[in-house]
Amino acid sequence: MMTLLLAWASICLTIIWAPSNWLWSFTTAHGLLVSLVSMYLIFNLDSELFIVDNLSGPLAMLSCWLFPLTLLASQPKMYFEPMFRQRVFIANATLLQVFTLLAFMSSDLMMFFFFFETSLIPTMIIIARWGAQDVRLDASNYFSLYTILGAVPLISILLVAYSTLGMLKPSPELPLMMWTTTFPYPTFLWFILNTAFLVKLPLYGLHLWLPKAHVEAPIEGSMVLAATLLKLGGYGMLRTSTLLQVPLYHTALLCMVFALLGIMITAFLCYRLTDLKALIAVSSVSHMNLVVVAALLHTPWSFSGATAMMIAHGLTSSALFCLANTLYERTNNRTIIILRGALVIFPLAGAWWLVVVLFNMGFPPTPSFIAETLIFTSLFHWSKIGFFIVCLALLFTTGYSLYMLASTMRGPFPLHIKVPLPFIIREQLLLVLHIVPVIFLMIYPSLIFF
């Protein structure tokens, strides 16, 4: 584990000593090298405090893979900042990556909670300092307030349990306390354990911070939020679900109803949104509520489907935010009606949009389709009505995905944009590095369930 931490700490040397003209090139290359080395070290991890299994391994690899991509996407905005601020930005992004990686691999629930909450600090700095508009401070406050308030019940019960029973030895199941099997109020215990995760995921009704944070965050913040930080909530839910021996859909039926309705309502809401980044952010709520349903079903198939859904959504949503950012850099606007007609000027961009939108709506045989098949199968055995609701929401998901594609690509190009810059090699490479892993998982889907 020390080798892994030292590998990430070595990026600080590049941040400090890299020449100004080569700062982003050196740090991106160094970050890619460290990410590849980390993926190798993750499989050979030998530590009692950190684990890698079928759940934490794919998410940790996803976090490593996306780190150099965030640096690659942030260059245009950060290039005109003072050099000291550029170095601070890269250092802050590296710190966020380390906290996220340690959270995914922590074997003890208290340690996981520590890194889970610590990731709030660099994320809040990214939104508040490098956000696009003045209301970025409000978005940062929303994000921090929701996260902190949601964490209060969990930290309270953790402190009581650890002070009463003492620190338990770490194991792959993240044991919390010996009395979970005999606790008289399992529903109350489940809500206490999962409030922080439901806010971070987020569950519909607790999601109001997400569109604001996504819209105001820079591209690096949007990519990290959608690809890894939201997955911390799903990861926590899947881990803590093993602490209760009763079926969760019996003890948390109200949460299941909110999740099923949230999938439907957010899909409807996407048709009314005019901001492209807000549309992508709200669509993430719909996908993540499907993870909540999978965690509550508490079956091996639903757990496998939730893991596949988090991996697929992490790559797809990050690619969507990159595409939205490319249009924003050329138009200085995120309103969908103003972004129309890009296919006429950028035909290759239209191909990228088509591929990523197909990934987003679960076109066979993408990883999203595999994940939805696994979750839908488990849901069908539990409730036919719930299965019908989710299938109906899937149709609306296809509709707003095609609406997003048609609204940005088709139609006449705006006349007020005189000199649209073509897509450059950096942007093409960024999209390729998002799409290639998805195609690789289509060929070898067993890699998600190693």
C-alpha positions as CSV (number, residue, x, y, z in Angstrom):
1,M,0.0,0.0,0.0
2,M,2.9,2.4,0.7
3,T,4.1,1.8,-2.9
4,L,0.7,2.9,-4.2
5,L,0.7,6.0,-2.0
6,L,4.2,6.9,-2.9
7,A,3.4,6.6,-6.6
8,W,0.6,9.2,-6.2
9,A,2.8,11.4,-4.0
10,S,5.4,11.5,-6.8
11,I,3.0,13.6,-8.9
12,C,3.7,16.4,-6.4
13,L,7.3,16.5,-7.6
14,T,6.2,16.9,-11.2
15,I,3.8,19.7,-10.1
16,I,6.6,21.6,-8.3
17,W,9.4,21.1,-10.7
18,A,7.8,20.8,-14.2
19,P,8.5,23.9,-16.5
20,S,5.6,26.2,-17.0
21,N,5.3,25.4,-20.7
22,W,5.3,21.7,-20.1
23,L,3.3,21.5,-16.8
24,W,0.1,20.0,-18.2
25,S,1.9,17.6,-20.6
26,F,4.2,16.3,-17.9
27,T,1.5,16.0,-15.2
28,T,-1.0,14.3,-17.6
29,A,1.7,11.8,-18.7
30,H,2.8,11.2,-15.2
31,G,-0.8,10.8,-14.0
32,L,-1.5,8.3,-16.8
33,L,1.7,6.3,-15.8
34,V,0.8,6.3,-12.1
35,S,-2.8,5.3,-12.9
36,L,-1.6,2.3,-14.9
37,V,0.9,1.3,-12.2
38,S,-1.9,1.7,-9.6
39,M,-4.1,-0.7,-11.6
40,Y,-1.4,-3.3,-11.4
41,L,-0.7,-2.7,-7.7
42,I,-4.4,-3.0,-6.9
43,F,-4.4,-6.6,-8.0
44,N,-1.4,-7.3,-5.8
45,L,-2.4,-5.4,-2.7
46,D,-1.4,-7.1,0.5
47,S,-2.7,-5.1,3.5
48,E,-5.1,-5.7,6.4
49,L,-6.5,-2.2,6.2
50,F,-7.3,-2.2,2.5
51,I,-9.0,-4.7,0.4
52,V,-9.7,-5.4,-3.3
53,D,-12.7,-7.6,-4.2
54,N,-15.4,-7.9,-6.8
55,L,-17.0,-4.6,-5.7
56,S,-14.1,-2.4,-4.8
57,G,-11.7,-3.5,-7.5
58,P,-13.6,-2.3,-10.6
59,L,-14.5,1.0,-8.9
60,A,-10.9,1.7,-7.9
61,M,-9.7,1.0,-11.4
62,L,-12.4,3.3,-12.8
63,S,-11.1,6.1,-10.4
64,C,-7.5,5.5,-11.5
65,W,-8.4,5.6,-15.2
66,L,-10.3,8.8,-15.1
67,F,-7.7,10.9,-13.3
68,P,-5.5,11.6,-16.3
69,L,-8.6,12.2,-18.4
70,T,-9.7,15.0,-16.0
71,L,-6.4,16.7,-16.4
72,L,-6.6,16.3,-20.1
73,A,-10.1,18.0,-20.1
74,S,-9.1,20.8,-17.8
75,Q,-6.3,22.3,-19.8
76,P,-8.2,24.9,-21.9
77,K,-9.9,26.6,-18.9
78,M,-6.8,26.4,-16.6
79,Y,-4.2,27.5,-19.2
80,F,-4.9,31.2,-18.7
81,E,-4.8,31.0,-14.9
82,P,-1.7,32.2,-13.1
83,M,0.9,29.4,-12.9
84,F,0.7,29.0,-9.1
85,R,-3.1,28.5,-9.4
86,Q,-2.6,25.9,-12.1
87,R,-0.2,23.9,-9.9
88,V,-2.6,24.2,-6.9
89,F,-5.4,22.9,-9.1
90,I,-3.5,19.8,-10.2
91,A,-2.4,19.2,-6.6
92,N,-6.0,19.5,-5.4
93,A,-7.2,17.1,-8.1
94,T,-4.5,14.6,-7.1
95,L,-5.5,14.8,-3.5
96,L,-9.1,14.2,-4.4
97,Q,-8.1,11.1,-6.4
98,V,-6.1,9.7,-3.5
99,F,-9.0,10.2,-1.1
100,T,-11.4,8.5,-3.5
101,L,-9.1,5.6,-4.1
102,L,-8.5,5.0,-0.4
103,A,-12.3,5.1,0.2
104,F,-13.0,2.4,-2.3
105,M,-10.3,0.1,-0.9
106,S,-10.9,0.7,2.9
107,S,-11.7,-2.5,4.7
108,D,-13.0,-0.9,7.9
109,L,-16.3,1.1,7.9
110,M,-14.9,3.9,10.1
111,M,-11.9,4.3,7.7
112,F,-14.2,4.3,4.7
113,F,-16.4,7.0,6.3
114,F,-13.3,9.1,7.0
115,F,-12.1,9.1,3.4
116,F,-15.8,9.3,2.1
117,E,-16.2,12.6,3.9
118,T,-12.7,13.9,3.3
119,S,-13.3,13.8,-0.4
120,L,-15.8,16.6,0.2
121,I,-13.0,19.2,0.9
122,P,-11.1,19.1,-2.5
123,T,-14.4,18.8,-4.3
124,M,-15.8,21.9,-2.6
125,I,-12.6,23.8,-3.4
126,I,-12.9,22.9,-7.1
127,I,-16.5,24.1,-7.3
128,A,-16.0,27.2,-5.2
129,R,-12.7,28.4,-6.7
130,W,-12.9,27.3,-10.3
131,G,-16.6,27.3,-11.0
132,A,-18.0,29.0,-14.0
133,Q,-20.3,31.7,-12.4
134,D,-20.8,33.7,-9.3
135,V,-23.4,31.3,-7.9
136,R,-20.7,28.6,-7.7
137,L,-20.4,29.5,-4.0
138,D,-24.1,28.6,-3.5
139,A,-23.5,25.3,-5.3
140,S,-20.5,24.6,-3.1
141,N,-22.6,25.4,0.0
142,Y,-25.4,23.1,-1.2
143,F,-23.0,20.3,-1.8
144,S,-21.3,20.6,1.6
145,L,-24.5,21.1,3.6
146,Y,-26.3,18.1,2.1
147,T,-23.3,15.9,2.5
148,I,-22.5,16.9,6.1
149,L,-26.1,16.7,7.3
150,G,-26.5,13.3,5.7
151,A,-23.4,12.0,7.4
152,V,-24.5,12.9,11.0
153,P,-26.6,9.8,11.6
154,L,-23.9,7.4,10.3
155,I,-21.1,9.0,12.3
156,S,-23.2,9.0,15.4
157,I,-24.0,5.2,15.3
158,L,-20.4,4.5,14.3
159,L,-19.1,6.3,17.4
160,V,-21.5,4.5,19.7
161,A,-20.7,1.1,18.2
162,Y,-16.9,1.5,18.2
163,S,-16.9,3.0,21.7
164,T,-19.1,0.1,23.0
165,L,-17.5,-2.8,21.2
166,G,-14.1,-1.5,20.3
167,M,-12.4,-1.5,16.9
168,L,-13.2,-4.7,15.0
169,K,-10.7,-6.4,12.8
170,P,-11.2,-5.5,9.2
171,S,-12.6,-8.0,6.8
172,P,-14.0,-7.9,3.2
173,E,-17.6,-7.4,4.6
174,L,-16.7,-4.2,6.5
175,P,-18.2,-5.4,9.8
176,L,-19.8,-2.7,11.9
177,M,-21.2,-4.3,15.0
178,M,-22.0,-7.7,16.4
179,W,-25.6,-6.8,17.2
180,T,-26.9,-5.9,13.7
181,T,-28.5,-9.4,13.4
182,T,-30.5,-8.9,16.6
183,F,-31.2,-5.2,16.4
184,P,-35.0,-4.8,17.1
185,Y,-35.6,-2.0,14.6
186,P,-33.9,-3.1,11.3
187,T,-35.6,-0.4,9.2
188,F,-34.3,2.4,11.6
189,L,-30.8,0.9,11.5
190,W,-30.9,0.7,7.7
191,F,-31.8,4.4,7.3
192,I,-29.1,5.4,9.8
193,L,-26.5,3.4,8.0
194,N,-27.5,4.7,4.5
195,T,-28.6,8.3,4.9
196,A,-25.1,9.6,4.0
197,F,-25.0,7.3,1.0
198,L,-28.5,8.1,-0.2
199,V,-27.6,11.8,-0.2
200,K,-24.3,11.2,-2.1
201,L,-25.8,8.8,-4.6
202,P,-28.4,10.7,-4.6
203,L,-31.9,9.3,-3.9
204,Y,-34.7,11.3,-5.6
205,G,-35.8,13.9,-3.1
206,L,-32.2,14.3,-1.7
207,H,-30.8,15.2,-5.1
208,L,-31.3,19.0,-5.2
209,W,-27.6,19.7,-4.7
210,L,-26.6,17.7,-7.7
211,P,-27.8,19.8,-10.7
212,K,-26.5,23.0,-9.1
213,A,-23.1,21.5,-8.3
214,H,-22.8,19.9,-11.8
215,V,-23.8,23.1,-13.6
216,E,-21.4,25.4,-11.7
217,A,-18.5,23.0,-11.4
218,P,-15.7,23.2,-14.0
219,I,-15.3,20.2,-16.3
220,E,-12.9,18.4,-14.0
221,G,-15.4,18.8,-11.1
222,S,-18.3,17.5,-13.3
223,M,-16.3,14.5,-14.4
224,V,-15.2,13.5,-10.9
225,L,-18.7,14.1,-9.4
226,A,-20.4,12.0,-12.1
227,A,-17.8,9.3,-12.5
228,T,-16.5,8.5,-9.0
229,L,-18.0,10.6,-6.2
230,L,-21.6,9.5,-6.8
231,K,-20.3,5.9,-6.9
232,L,-19.1,6.3,-3.3
233,G,-22.7,6.4,-2.3
234,G,-23.6,3.2,-4.2
235,Y,-20.5,1.5,-3.0
236,G,-21.4,2.3,0.6
237,M,-25.0,1.0,0.2
238,L,-23.8,-2.3,-1.2
239,R,-21.3,-2.7,1.6
240,T,-23.6,-1.9,4.4
241,S,-26.4,-4.0,3.0
242,T,-24.5,-7.2,4.0
243,L,-24.9,-6.1,7.7
244,L,-28.6,-6.8,7.7
245,Q,-29.8,-10.4,7.3
246,V,-33.4,-9.6,6.4
247,P,-34.5,-8.6,2.9
248,L,-34.1,-4.9,2.6
249,Y,-37.1,-4.3,0.4
250,H,-39.2,-5.4,3.4
251,T,-37.6,-3.1,5.9
252,A,-37.1,-0.1,3.6
253,L,-40.2,-0.2,1.3
254,L,-40.6,3.5,1.4
255,C,-37.1,4.0,0.1
256,M,-37.8,1.5,-2.7
257,V,-40.9,3.4,-3.7
258,F,-39.0,6.7,-3.8
259,A,-36.3,5.1,-5.9
260,L,-38.7,3.6,-8.4
261,L,-40.7,6.9,-8.7
262,G,-37.4,8.8,-8.9
263,I,-36.3,6.9,-12.0
264,M,-39.6,7.8,-13.7
265,I,-39.8,11.4,-12.5
266,T,-36.2,12.4,-13.4
267,A,-36.7,10.8,-16.8
268,F,-39.7,13.1,-17.3
269,L,-37.8,16.1,-15.9
270,C,-35.1,15.7,-18.5
271,Y,-37.5,16.7,-21.3
272,R,-38.1,20.1,-19.7
273,L,-34.5,21.1,-19.0
274,T,-32.9,23.7,-21.3
275,D,-29.4,23.5,-19.8
276,L,-27.3,20.8,-21.3
277,K,-25.2,20.1,-18.2
278,A,-28.3,20.1,-16.0
279,L,-29.9,17.5,-18.3
280,I,-26.9,15.2,-18.0
281,A,-26.7,15.7,-14.3
282,V,-30.4,14.9,-13.7
283,S,-30.1,11.9,-16.0
284,S,-27.4,10.7,-13.5
285,V,-30.0,10.8,-10.7
286,S,-32.2,8.4,-12.8
287,H,-29.4,5.9,-13.3
288,M,-28.2,6.1,-9.7
289,N,-31.7,5.4,-8.3
290,L,-31.6,2.2,-10.2
291,V,-28.5,1.3,-8.1
292,V,-30.6,2.0,-5.0
293,V,-33.2,-0.4,-6.2
294,A,-30.5,-3.0,-6.9
295,A,-29.1,-2.6,-3.4
296,L,-32.5,-2.9,-1.8
297,L,-33.3,-6.1,-3.7
298,H,-30.3,-7.7,-2.1
299,T,-29.7,-10.5,-4.6
300,P,-26.4,-11.6,-6.2
301,W,-27.7,-10.6,-9.7
302,S,-28.8,-7.2,-8.5
303,F,-25.5,-6.6,-6.8
304,S,-23.6,-7.5,-10.0
305,G,-26.0,-5.3,-12.0
306,A,-25.4,-2.4,-9.6
307,T,-21.6,-2.7,-10.0
308,A,-21.9,-2.9,-13.8
309,M,-24.2,0.1,-13.8
310,M,-21.8,2.2,-11.8
311,I,-18.9,1.4,-14.0
312,A,-20.8,2.0,-17.2
313,H,-22.4,5.2,-16.0
314,G,-19.0,6.5,-14.7
315,L,-17.5,6.3,-18.2
316,T,-20.6,7.4,-20.1
317,S,-21.6,10.4,-18.0
318,S,-18.0,11.6,-17.9
319,A,-17.9,11.4,-21.8
320,L,-21.2,13.3,-22.0
321,F,-19.8,16.1,-19.8
322,C,-16.7,16.3,-22.0
323,L,-18.9,16.6,-25.1
324,A,-21.0,19.3,-23.5
325,N,-17.8,21.1,-22.5
326,T,-16.5,21.1,-26.1
327,L,-19.7,22.8,-27.2
328,Y,-19.5,25.3,-24.3
329,E,-16.0,26.3,-25.2
330,R,-17.1,27.2,-28.7
331,T,-20.4,28.9,-27.9
332,N,-20.0,30.1,-24.3
333,N,-23.5,28.9,-23.7
334,R,-25.1,25.7,-22.3
335,T,-28.7,26.4,-23.6
336,I,-29.7,23.4,-25.8
337,I,-31.5,25.5,-28.4
338,I,-28.3,27.6,-29.0
339,L,-26.1,24.5,-29.4
340,R,-28.0,23.1,-32.4
341,G,-26.6,22.3,-35.8
342,A,-23.2,21.1,-34.7
343,L,-23.3,18.2,-37.1
344,V,-23.0,20.6,-40.1
345,I,-19.7,22.0,-38.8
346,F,-18.4,19.0,-36.7
347,P,-19.4,15.8,-38.5
348,L,-16.9,13.7,-36.3
349,A,-18.4,15.2,-33.2
350,G,-21.8,14.0,-34.3
351,A,-20.3,10.4,-34.4
352,W,-19.0,10.8,-30.9
353,W,-22.4,12.1,-29.7
354,L,-24.2,9.2,-31.3
355,V,-21.9,6.6,-29.8
356,V,-22.0,8.1,-26.3
357,V,-25.8,8.5,-26.4
358,L,-26.2,4.9,-27.4
359,F,-24.1,3.9,-24.4
360,N,-26.2,6.2,-22.1
361,M,-29.5,4.6,-23.1
362,G,-28.3,1.1,-22.7
363,F,-28.1,-0.1,-26.3
364,P,-27.2,-3.8,-26.6
365,P,-24.6,-5.1,-25.9
366,T,-23.2,-2.1,-23.9
367,P,-22.3,-2.6,-20.2
368,S,-25.4,-0.5,-19.3
369,F,-27.6,-3.0,-21.1
370,I,-25.9,-5.9,-19.2
371,A,-26.4,-4.0,-15.9
372,E,-30.1,-3.2,-16.6
373,T,-30.8,-6.8,-17.6
374,L,-29.4,-8.1,-14.3
375,I,-31.3,-5.6,-12.2
376,F,-34.5,-5.9,-14.2
377,T,-34.4,-9.7,-13.7
378,S,-34.1,-9.4,-10.0
379,L,-36.8,-6.7,-9.9
380,F,-39.2,-8.8,-11.9
381,H,-39.1,-11.6,-9.3
382,W,-39.8,-9.1,-6.6
383,S,-42.6,-7.0,-8.1
384,K,-44.2,-7.0,-11.5
385,I,-45.5,-3.4,-10.9
386,G,-42.0,-2.2,-10.1
387,F,-40.7,-3.9,-13.2
388,F,-43.3,-2.2,-15.3
389,I,-42.4,1.2,-13.8
390,V,-38.7,0.8,-14.5
391,C,-39.3,-0.5,-18.1
392,L,-41.5,2.5,-18.8
393,A,-38.8,4.8,-17.4
394,L,-36.4,3.1,-19.7
395,L,-38.5,4.2,-22.7
396,F,-38.4,7.8,-21.5
397,T,-34.6,7.5,-21.0
398,T,-34.3,6.5,-24.6
399,G,-36.5,9.5,-25.6
400,Y,-34.6,12.2,-23.8
401,S,-31.3,10.7,-24.9
402,L,-32.4,11.0,-28.5
403,Y,-33.8,14.4,-27.8
404,M,-30.4,15.5,-26.5
405,L,-28.7,14.1,-29.6
406,A,-31.1,15.7,-32.0
407,S,-31.2,19.1,-30.3
408,T,-27.5,19.5,-30.3
409,M,-26.6,18.0,-33.7
410,R,-29.5,18.7,-36.0
411,G,-30.9,21.9,-37.3
412,P,-29.2,25.1,-38.7
413,F,-26.0,26.3,-37.1
414,P,-26.4,29.5,-35.0
415,L,-25.6,32.6,-37.1
416,H,-24.0,34.5,-34.2
417,I,-21.1,32.0,-34.0
418,K,-18.8,33.3,-36.7
419,V,-15.7,31.2,-36.4
420,P,-16.3,27.8,-34.8
421,L,-13.0,26.1,-33.9
422,P,-12.7,22.5,-35.1
423,F,-12.2,19.6,-32.7
424,I,-8.5,19.3,-31.8
425,I,-6.5,16.2,-31.2
426,R,-6.7,16.6,-27.4
427,E,-10.5,16.4,-27.5
428,Q,-10.5,13.5,-29.9
429,L,-8.1,11.6,-27.6
430,L,-10.1,12.4,-24.6
431,L,-13.2,10.9,-26.1
432,V,-11.4,7.9,-27.4
433,L,-10.1,7.1,-23.9
434,H,-13.6,7.2,-22.6
435,I,-15.1,5.0,-25.4
436,V,-12.4,2.4,-25.7
437,P,-12.9,1.0,-22.1
438,V,-16.6,0.7,-22.8
439,I,-16.0,-1.2,-26.0
440,F,-13.5,-3.4,-24.2
441,L,-16.1,-4.2,-21.5
442,M,-18.5,-5.1,-24.2
443,I,-16.1,-7.7,-25.5
444,Y,-15.0,-8.9,-22.1
445,P,-17.9,-8.1,-19.6
446,S,-16.5,-10.6,-17.1
447,L,-13.8,-8.0,-16.3
448,I,-16.4,-6.1,-14.2
449,F,-17.0,-9.1,-12.1
450,F,-13.4,-10.3,-11.7
